[in-house]
Amino acid sequence: MIEQLNEQLKMKPEDSPYYGPVKQFPEAISAADRARLTKEYRAAITDELFPVLTRLRDFLKNEYLGNAREGVGLMYMKGGDNLYRYEVQSTTTLPMTPEQIHELGLKEVERITAEMEKVRQEVGFKGTLHQFFEHMRSAKQFQPKSRDSLTQDYYRIGRTVEAKIPTYFSTVPKASLVIKPYDPFREKFEAGGSYEQGTPDGSRPGTFYFNAYDLPSRSTWGETTLFLHEGEPGHHFQISLAQENEALPAFMRFGGNTAYVEGWALYAETLGYDMGLYRDPYQRFGTLNDEMLRAMRLVVDTGIHSKGWTRDQAIKYMLDHSGMGRTDATAEVERYIAIPSQATAYKVGALTIQRLRDKAKAELGDRFDIREFHAQVLNTGALPLQILEQKIDRWIAAKKSS
């Protein structure tokens, strides 16, 4: 924060982000009003905003920092261990301990690393795994040729997935899914992709947005897994089916918890294996790369808040075990410091759904229908994971006795 404030206070008012609206007057504003407002805006930044930001910077630097706790994790504050255990159980909706989550993360990182190594060997890359990561990040063959080619890629993936949906889902949303890039005015500030839900009555479609800004930074090998997560059958199916189900009470139609919502979307990525979408080793690397991020979160979040890991130690772990760049790894670690336990929900949720699927398949044998299983998971909104397991257990028992 101190560094960020210093950077802002170095700027001329005209270069400050606070000056932005002055540079974008609507055409209807007259020249005289523009001059007056510009003068007043500059005075507000110089005489009001900057002095306040200076006082905040000085307080953080001269008073707050010297009295802050030694480490960044919750374990360094009074009662922090108990608080973190509570946060973990609240976020994951499961009675798991930080130690259990940490060990689970280590096992998943080891498993995914082995799968990434298989991809490296399959494509005949001669360097180390870390050199392979750098190759995947920087090789021009994986950079979209144009904005239109990136758009056409997602249209193609969407058509391919939709053709396979009937094999895996008996119930689909009323709302259709629109695939489009972010608008140019906002793309610079957006993530690689996201989902915007439609209306409960299906009159407005859901939208899968992808980012076409700075094309060299977009990797074609990540397209399939991103679409499965944000679009179909990830967030679009889960959110739309819940809100379209008028038989559910409002809190189940429109509420949710991260472990279920993000757990389903991450599980949806794995359906690319069943659908045959990851036969291409580079697309398979893309889904493994995303899965690795979620696995490392289990290790790093618990490392910071229950094992005393430093910020630099956490960043190094992420750099050592993935193809992430330092900037992204730093941003991730600072997120985990600021929002304890939130990042543990994704992988825990996905692994729970996968385990329940394996359990149902083992117990039902030839009577297992993946379409029925997905309907059971999705047709009652975002349930806590323990409640979801109880529901699936009842479904298994009913199928066996029928």
C-alpha positions as CSV (number, residue, x, y, z in Angstrom):
1,M,0.0,0.0,0.0
2,I,2.8,2.4,0.9
3,E,4.5,1.8,-2.5
4,Q,1.2,2.1,-4.4
5,L,0.5,5.4,-2.7
6,N,4.0,6.7,-3.4
7,E,3.5,5.9,-7.1
8,Q,0.2,7.8,-7.2
9,L,1.6,10.8,-5.3
10,K,4.5,11.1,-7.8
11,M,2.1,11.7,-10.7
12,K,1.1,15.0,-12.1
13,P,-2.6,15.5,-11.6
14,E,-3.1,15.2,-15.4
15,D,-1.5,11.8,-15.3
16,S,-3.4,10.5,-12.3
17,P,-6.2,7.9,-12.8
18,Y,-8.4,10.3,-10.9
19,Y,-8.1,12.7,-13.8
20,G,-9.6,10.2,-16.3
21,P,-13.1,11.6,-16.5
22,V,-11.8,15.0,-17.6
23,K,-10.3,13.4,-20.6
24,Q,-13.6,11.9,-21.7
25,F,-16.1,14.8,-21.7
26,P,-19.4,14.0,-23.6
27,E,-19.7,16.0,-26.8
28,A,-22.7,17.9,-25.4
29,I,-20.5,19.6,-22.8
30,S,-19.6,23.1,-24.0
31,A,-16.0,24.4,-24.2
32,A,-16.6,26.9,-21.4
33,D,-18.0,24.2,-19.1
34,R,-15.1,21.9,-20.0
35,A,-12.6,24.6,-19.0
36,R,-14.4,25.3,-15.8
37,L,-14.8,21.6,-14.8
38,T,-11.2,20.8,-15.7
39,K,-9.9,23.6,-13.5
40,E,-12.1,22.5,-10.6
41,Y,-11.2,18.8,-11.1
42,R,-7.5,19.5,-11.1
43,A,-8.0,21.6,-7.9
44,A,-9.9,18.8,-6.2
45,I,-7.1,16.3,-7.0
46,T,-4.3,18.7,-5.9
47,D,-5.9,20.3,-2.9
48,E,-8.1,17.5,-1.5
49,L,-7.3,14.0,-2.8
50,F,-3.5,14.2,-2.8
51,P,-3.2,15.7,0.7
52,V,-5.5,12.9,2.1
53,L,-3.5,10.2,0.3
54,T,-0.3,11.7,1.7
55,R,-1.7,11.5,5.3
56,L,-2.8,7.9,4.7
57,R,0.7,7.0,3.3
58,D,2.4,8.7,6.2
59,F,0.2,7.0,8.8
60,L,0.9,3.5,7.2
61,K,4.6,4.2,7.0
62,N,5.3,6.0,10.3
63,E,2.7,4.5,12.7
64,Y,1.0,1.4,11.3
65,L,3.9,-0.6,9.8
66,G,6.0,-0.5,12.9
67,N,3.2,-2.0,15.0
68,A,2.1,-4.6,12.4
69,R,2.5,-8.4,13.2
70,E,5.7,-10.2,12.1
71,G,4.2,-12.6,9.5
72,V,1.5,-12.2,6.9
73,G,-0.5,-15.3,7.9
74,L,-3.5,-15.4,10.3
75,M,-1.4,-17.7,12.6
76,Y,0.6,-14.6,13.6
77,M,-2.4,-12.9,15.2
78,K,-4.0,-13.7,18.5
79,G,-6.6,-16.4,17.9
80,G,-5.5,-16.7,14.3
81,D,-5.2,-20.4,14.2
82,N,-8.8,-20.9,15.4
83,L,-10.0,-18.2,13.0
84,Y,-8.3,-19.9,10.0
85,R,-9.7,-23.3,10.9
86,Y,-13.1,-21.7,11.0
87,E,-12.5,-19.9,7.7
88,V,-11.4,-23.1,6.0
89,Q,-14.5,-25.0,7.1
90,S,-16.8,-22.1,6.2
91,T,-15.2,-21.8,2.7
92,T,-15.0,-25.5,1.8
93,T,-18.3,-26.4,3.6
94,L,-16.5,-29.5,4.9
95,P,-15.0,-30.4,8.3
96,M,-11.4,-30.3,6.9
97,T,-8.4,-29.1,8.7
98,P,-5.7,-26.8,7.2
99,E,-3.2,-29.7,7.5
100,Q,-5.5,-32.0,5.6
101,I,-5.9,-29.4,2.8
102,H,-2.2,-28.8,2.7
103,E,-1.4,-32.5,2.3
104,L,-4.1,-32.9,-0.3
105,G,-2.6,-30.0,-2.3
106,L,0.9,-31.5,-2.2
107,K,-0.5,-34.8,-3.6
108,E,-2.4,-33.0,-6.3
109,V,0.6,-30.9,-7.3
110,E,2.7,-34.1,-7.6
111,R,0.1,-35.8,-9.7
112,I,-0.4,-32.9,-12.1
113,T,3.3,-32.4,-12.4
114,A,3.6,-36.0,-13.6
115,E,0.8,-35.4,-16.2
116,M,2.6,-32.2,-17.4
117,E,5.8,-34.2,-17.8
118,K,3.9,-36.7,-20.0
119,V,2.7,-33.9,-22.3
120,R,6.3,-32.6,-22.6
121,Q,7.5,-36.1,-23.6
122,E,4.5,-36.6,-26.0
123,V,5.2,-33.5,-28.0
124,G,8.9,-34.3,-28.1
125,F,10.2,-31.2,-26.3
126,K,13.8,-31.8,-25.4
127,G,14.3,-29.3,-22.5
128,T,13.3,-29.5,-18.9
129,L,9.7,-29.1,-17.7
130,H,10.4,-25.5,-16.7
131,Q,11.9,-24.8,-20.1
132,F,8.7,-26.4,-21.6
133,F,6.6,-23.9,-19.5
134,E,8.5,-21.0,-20.9
135,H,8.1,-22.4,-24.4
136,M,4.4,-22.7,-24.0
137,R,4.2,-19.2,-22.7
138,S,6.3,-17.5,-25.4
139,A,6.1,-19.6,-28.7
140,K,4.3,-17.7,-31.5
141,Q,2.5,-20.9,-32.6
142,F,0.4,-20.6,-29.5
143,Q,-0.5,-16.9,-29.9
144,P,-3.7,-16.0,-31.7
145,K,-3.1,-14.6,-35.2
146,S,-5.8,-12.0,-35.0
147,R,-8.8,-10.9,-33.0
148,D,-11.1,-12.7,-35.5
149,S,-9.1,-15.9,-35.4
150,L,-9.5,-16.0,-31.6
151,T,-13.2,-15.4,-31.9
152,Q,-13.6,-18.1,-34.5
153,D,-11.6,-20.5,-32.1
154,Y,-14.2,-20.0,-29.4
155,Y,-17.1,-20.4,-31.8
156,R,-15.6,-23.6,-33.0
157,I,-15.1,-24.9,-29.5
158,G,-18.6,-23.9,-28.6
159,R,-20.1,-25.9,-31.5
160,T,-18.0,-28.9,-30.6
161,V,-19.0,-28.9,-27.0
162,E,-22.7,-28.3,-27.8
163,A,-22.7,-31.4,-30.1
164,K,-21.5,-33.5,-27.2
165,I,-23.8,-32.1,-24.5
166,P,-26.7,-34.6,-25.0
167,T,-24.3,-37.5,-24.2
168,Y,-23.6,-36.0,-20.8
169,F,-26.6,-33.9,-19.8
170,S,-30.3,-34.7,-19.8
171,T,-31.3,-31.2,-18.6
172,V,-29.9,-28.0,-20.2
173,P,-30.7,-24.4,-19.5
174,K,-33.5,-22.5,-21.3
175,A,-31.1,-19.6,-21.7
176,S,-28.8,-19.8,-24.7
177,L,-25.1,-18.9,-24.4
178,V,-23.6,-16.0,-26.4
179,I,-19.8,-16.1,-27.1
180,K,-18.2,-12.7,-27.5
181,P,-15.0,-10.7,-26.7
182,Y,-15.0,-8.0,-24.1
183,D,-15.9,-4.6,-25.4
184,P,-12.7,-2.7,-26.4
185,F,-13.3,0.0,-23.7
186,R,-13.0,-2.6,-20.9
187,E,-10.9,-5.4,-22.2
188,K,-7.6,-4.0,-20.9
189,F,-8.9,-4.3,-17.3
190,E,-10.6,-7.7,-17.5
191,A,-9.6,-11.3,-16.8
192,G,-8.9,-13.8,-19.5
193,G,-12.5,-14.8,-19.5
194,S,-15.7,-14.6,-17.4
195,Y,-19.4,-15.5,-17.4
196,E,-22.3,-13.1,-17.2
197,Q,-25.6,-14.8,-16.3
198,G,-28.8,-14.3,-18.2
199,T,-32.2,-13.7,-16.8
200,P,-34.2,-16.3,-14.8
201,D,-36.9,-16.5,-17.5
202,G,-34.3,-17.2,-20.2
203,S,-35.2,-14.1,-22.1
204,R,-31.7,-12.7,-22.0
205,P,-28.9,-15.2,-22.7
206,G,-25.9,-15.9,-20.6
207,T,-22.6,-14.6,-22.0
208,F,-19.2,-16.1,-22.1
209,Y,-16.7,-13.3,-22.5
210,F,-13.1,-13.9,-23.6
211,N,-10.3,-11.3,-23.7
212,A,-8.8,-10.3,-27.0
213,Y,-6.6,-7.6,-25.6
214,D,-2.8,-7.9,-26.1
215,L,-3.1,-11.0,-28.3
216,P,0.5,-12.2,-27.7
217,S,-0.4,-12.7,-24.1
218,R,-3.3,-15.0,-25.0
219,S,-2.4,-18.7,-25.3
220,T,-4.5,-20.8,-27.7
221,W,-3.8,-23.9,-25.6
222,G,-5.9,-22.5,-22.8
223,E,-9.1,-21.9,-24.9
224,T,-10.9,-25.3,-24.4
225,T,-10.6,-25.4,-20.6
226,L,-11.6,-21.7,-20.3
227,F,-14.7,-22.3,-22.3
228,L,-15.7,-25.4,-20.4
229,H,-15.2,-23.5,-17.1
230,E,-16.9,-20.2,-17.8
231,G,-19.3,-21.3,-20.5
232,E,-20.8,-24.7,-21.2
233,P,-21.1,-26.9,-19.1
234,G,-19.5,-24.8,-16.4
235,H,-20.9,-21.6,-14.9
236,H,-23.6,-21.2,-17.6
237,F,-25.2,-24.6,-16.9
238,Q,-24.9,-24.4,-13.1
239,I,-26.1,-20.8,-12.6
240,S,-28.8,-20.9,-15.3
241,L,-30.4,-24.2,-14.2
242,A,-30.6,-23.0,-10.6
243,Q,-32.2,-19.7,-11.3
244,E,-34.6,-21.1,-13.9
245,N,-35.9,-23.7,-11.4
246,E,-38.9,-21.9,-9.9
247,A,-39.6,-24.9,-7.6
248,L,-36.6,-23.9,-5.5
249,P,-36.7,-21.2,-2.8
250,A,-35.0,-18.0,-3.8
251,F,-31.9,-18.6,-1.6
252,M,-31.3,-21.8,-3.5
253,R,-32.0,-20.3,-7.0
254,F,-29.8,-17.2,-6.5
255,G,-27.5,-18.0,-3.6
256,G,-24.4,-20.2,-3.5
257,N,-21.1,-21.0,-2.0
258,T,-17.7,-20.9,-3.6
259,A,-16.9,-24.6,-3.1
260,Y,-19.9,-25.7,-5.1
261,V,-20.0,-23.0,-7.7
262,E,-16.3,-23.0,-8.6
263,G,-16.0,-26.7,-7.8
264,W,-18.6,-27.4,-10.5
265,A,-16.8,-25.2,-13.0
266,L,-13.5,-26.8,-12.3
267,Y,-15.1,-30.3,-12.5
268,A,-16.7,-29.2,-15.9
269,E,-13.1,-28.6,-17.2
270,T,-12.4,-32.3,-16.6
271,L,-15.3,-33.3,-18.8
272,G,-13.1,-32.3,-21.7
273,Y,-11.3,-35.7,-21.2
274,D,-14.6,-37.6,-21.5
275,M,-15.6,-35.5,-24.5
276,G,-12.3,-36.2,-26.3
277,L,-11.3,-32.5,-26.3
278,Y,-7.9,-33.1,-24.8
279,R,-6.6,-35.6,-27.2
280,D,-4.5,-32.7,-28.5
281,P,-1.6,-32.6,-26.0
282,Y,-1.4,-28.8,-26.1
283,Q,-5.1,-28.4,-25.1
284,R,-4.4,-31.0,-22.4
285,F,-1.5,-28.9,-21.1
286,G,-3.9,-26.0,-21.0
287,T,-6.3,-27.8,-18.6
288,L,-3.4,-29.2,-16.5
289,N,-2.0,-25.7,-16.2
290,D,-5.3,-24.3,-14.9
291,E,-5.7,-27.3,-12.6
292,M,-2.2,-26.8,-11.2
293,L,-3.1,-23.3,-10.2
294,R,-6.0,-24.6,-8.1
295,A,-3.9,-27.3,-6.6
296,M,-1.1,-24.9,-5.6
297,R,-3.6,-22.8,-3.9
298,L,-4.3,-25.6,-1.4
299,V,-0.6,-25.7,-0.5
300,V,0.1,-22.0,-0.5
301,D,-3.0,-20.7,1.3
302,T,-2.5,-23.2,4.1
303,G,1.2,-22.6,4.0
304,I,0.8,-18.9,4.6
305,H,-1.9,-19.0,7.3
306,S,-1.1,-22.2,9.2
307,K,2.6,-23.0,8.6
308,G,4.2,-19.5,8.7
309,W,5.2,-19.3,5.0
310,T,6.5,-15.9,4.0
311,R,5.2,-14.0,1.0
312,D,8.5,-14.7,-0.9
313,Q,8.4,-18.4,0.0
314,A,4.9,-18.7,-1.3
315,I,5.7,-16.9,-4.6
316,K,8.7,-19.2,-5.1
317,Y,6.6,-22.3,-4.6
318,M,4.3,-21.2,-7.4
319,L,7.1,-20.3,-9.7
320,D,8.8,-23.6,-9.1
321,H,5.7,-25.7,-9.8
322,S,4.0,-24.0,-12.8
323,G,4.4,-22.0,-15.9
324,M,3.2,-18.8,-14.1
325,G,5.1,-15.6,-14.5
326,R,6.3,-13.7,-11.4
327,T,3.7,-10.9,-11.8
328,D,0.8,-13.4,-11.8
329,A,2.2,-15.5,-9.0
330,T,2.8,-12.3,-6.8
331,A,-0.8,-11.2,-7.4
332,E,-2.1,-14.6,-6.5
333,V,-0.1,-14.8,-3.3
334,E,-1.2,-11.4,-2.2
335,R,-4.8,-12.4,-2.8
336,Y,-4.4,-15.4,-0.5
337,I,-2.8,-13.2,2.2
338,A,-5.8,-10.7,1.9
339,I,-8.6,-13.3,1.6
340,P,-7.6,-16.3,3.8
341,S,-9.1,-19.7,2.7
342,Q,-11.2,-18.5,-0.3
343,A,-8.7,-20.0,-2.8
344,T,-9.0,-23.5,-1.2
345,A,-12.6,-23.9,-2.3
346,Y,-12.1,-24.5,-6.0
347,K,-10.1,-27.7,-5.9
348,V,-11.9,-29.1,-2.8
349,G,-15.2,-28.7,-4.6
350,A,-14.1,-30.2,-7.8
351,L,-12.5,-33.2,-6.1
352,T,-15.7,-33.8,-4.1
353,I,-17.9,-33.9,-7.2
354,Q,-15.4,-36.2,-8.9
355,R,-15.3,-38.5,-5.9
356,L,-19.1,-38.7,-5.7
357,R,-19.2,-39.5,-9.5
358,D,-16.6,-42.3,-9.0
359,K,-18.6,-43.6,-5.9
360,A,-21.9,-43.7,-7.9
361,K,-20.2,-45.4,-10.8
362,A,-18.6,-48.0,-8.6
363,E,-21.9,-48.8,-6.7
364,L,-24.3,-48.7,-9.7
365,G,-22.1,-50.3,-12.3
366,D,-24.0,-50.6,-15.6
367,R,-26.9,-48.7,-14.1
368,F,-24.8,-45.6,-13.7
369,D,-25.9,-42.8,-16.1
370,I,-23.7,-39.8,-16.2
371,R,-26.6,-37.7,-17.4
372,E,-28.7,-38.6,-14.3
373,F,-25.7,-37.9,-12.1
374,H,-25.2,-34.4,-13.5
375,A,-28.9,-33.7,-13.1
376,Q,-28.7,-34.7,-9.4
377,V,-25.7,-32.4,-8.9
378,L,-27.3,-29.4,-10.7
379,N,-31.0,-29.5,-10.1
380,T,-31.1,-28.1,-6.5
381,G,-28.8,-25.1,-6.7
382,A,-25.5,-24.6,-5.0
383,L,-25.6,-27.0,-2.0
384,P,-22.9,-27.3,0.8
385,L,-20.8,-30.2,-0.2
386,Q,-21.8,-32.4,2.8
387,I,-25.5,-31.9,1.8
388,L,-24.6,-32.7,-1.8
389,E,-23.0,-35.9,-0.8
390,Q,-26.0,-36.9,1.3
391,K,-28.2,-36.2,-1.7
392,I,-26.1,-38.3,-4.0
393,D,-26.0,-41.2,-1.5
394,R,-29.9,-41.2,-1.4
395,W,-30.0,-41.2,-5.2
396,I,-27.6,-44.2,-5.3
397,A,-29.6,-46.1,-2.7
398,A,-32.9,-45.4,-4.6
399,K,-31.3,-46.5,-7.9
400,K,-30.1,-49.7,-6.3
401,S,-33.4,-50.6,-4.8
402,S,-35.6,-49.8,-7.8
